[in-house]
Amino acid sequence: MATKGETGQTAERVVLSHPSNLGKHGRDRIRQDYYRQWLRRSRETAAPGDEWDEFTDIGCCGSQMRIPFRVEAVEGGERVTEDTEIEITEREACDLGHGWAVQYDE
């Protein structure tokens, strides 16, 4: 895996997918600008087929919701930077823990 200090072509755009059974609250969280910024900062590289096991907070109580993202496509190089566009789409459902039940609305 490349480190942030190494040279390499920058990914212009990375398309991530999440399971279609992610609830509305989780979808609202991951579509926020701050979340995309977190994804750019937390990853150094991206390649189609990579699995990113990420999380988001679910509001009160400090609990977390785990989200299994998959890299569907990468345009440009593999290095993720602050300039990389992050697009989020959905894929087939899977066994997904939804975090605290009050926040799961499906």
C-alpha positions as CSV (number, residue, x, y, z in Angstrom):
1,M,0.0,0.0,0.0
2,A,1.3,3.4,-0.9
3,T,1.8,5.9,1.9
4,K,0.7,9.6,1.7
5,G,4.3,10.6,1.2
6,E,4.9,8.5,-1.9
7,T,4.4,9.8,-5.4
8,G,1.8,8.2,-7.7
9,Q,-1.1,9.3,-9.8
10,T,-4.0,10.8,-7.9
11,A,-7.4,9.2,-8.1
12,E,-9.7,11.8,-9.6
13,R,-12.9,9.9,-8.6
14,V,-13.6,6.8,-6.5
15,V,-17.0,5.1,-6.6
16,L,-17.9,3.2,-3.4
17,S,-21.0,1.1,-2.8
18,H,-22.8,0.2,0.4
19,P,-25.4,-2.6,0.9
20,S,-28.9,-1.6,-0.2
21,N,-30.3,-2.6,3.3
22,L,-28.5,0.3,4.9
23,G,-31.2,2.3,6.7
24,K,-32.2,5.9,6.0
25,H,-30.3,7.2,9.1
26,G,-27.1,5.6,7.9
27,R,-27.6,6.8,4.3
28,D,-28.1,10.3,5.6
29,R,-24.8,10.2,7.6
30,I,-22.6,8.8,4.8
31,R,-23.9,11.3,2.2
32,Q,-22.7,14.3,4.2
33,D,-19.7,16.3,3.1
34,Y,-17.9,15.7,6.4
35,Y,-18.2,11.9,5.8
36,R,-16.7,12.0,2.3
37,Q,-13.9,14.2,3.8
38,W,-13.3,11.5,6.4
39,L,-13.1,8.8,3.7
40,R,-10.5,10.8,1.8
41,R,-8.4,11.3,4.9
42,S,-8.7,7.7,6.1
43,R,-7.5,5.9,3.0
44,E,-4.2,6.2,1.1
45,T,-5.1,4.2,-2.0
46,A,-8.1,2.7,-3.8
47,A,-8.5,-0.1,-6.3
48,P,-11.6,-1.8,-7.7
49,G,-12.7,-4.6,-5.5
50,D,-11.1,-3.2,-2.3
51,E,-13.3,-3.6,0.8
52,W,-13.4,-0.7,3.2
53,D,-14.8,-1.6,6.6
54,E,-15.9,1.8,7.9
55,F,-18.2,3.2,10.5
56,T,-20.3,6.2,11.3
57,D,-21.8,7.5,14.5
58,I,-25.5,7.0,14.9
59,G,-26.2,10.0,17.1
60,C,-26.6,9.9,20.8
61,C,-24.8,7.5,23.2
62,G,-21.6,7.4,21.0
63,S,-22.5,4.1,19.4
64,Q,-21.2,3.2,15.9
65,M,-22.7,1.7,12.8
66,R,-20.3,-0.5,10.7
67,I,-20.6,-0.1,7.0
68,P,-18.9,-2.5,4.5
69,F,-18.0,-0.3,1.5
70,R,-16.7,-1.8,-1.7
71,V,-14.6,0.1,-4.3
72,E,-16.6,-0.2,-7.5
73,A,-14.4,2.0,-9.8
74,V,-11.4,4.3,-9.7
75,E,-10.7,7.0,-12.3
76,G,-7.1,8.2,-12.6
77,G,-4.4,6.7,-10.3
78,E,-4.8,4.8,-7.1
79,R,-3.7,7.5,-4.6
80,V,-6.5,9.1,-2.6
81,T,-6.0,12.8,-1.8
82,E,-8.1,15.7,-0.6
83,D,-8.9,16.4,-4.3
84,T,-10.4,12.9,-4.9
85,E,-14.1,13.0,-5.6
86,I,-16.0,10.3,-3.6
87,E,-19.2,9.0,-5.1
88,I,-21.4,6.7,-3.1
89,T,-23.9,4.2,-4.6
90,E,-25.6,1.0,-3.4
91,R,-25.2,-2.7,-4.2
92,E,-27.1,-5.8,-3.2
93,A,-28.2,-6.3,0.4
94,C,-26.0,-8.2,2.9
95,D,-26.0,-9.2,6.6
96,L,-25.6,-5.7,8.1
97,G,-25.5,-4.7,11.7
98,H,-27.4,-1.5,12.0
99,G,-26.2,-0.1,15.3
100,W,-28.5,1.1,18.0
101,A,-32.1,-0.1,17.1
102,V,-33.7,3.3,17.8
103,Q,-31.8,4.8,14.8
104,Y,-32.6,1.9,12.5
105,D,-35.8,2.9,10.7
106,E,-36.4,0.2,8.1
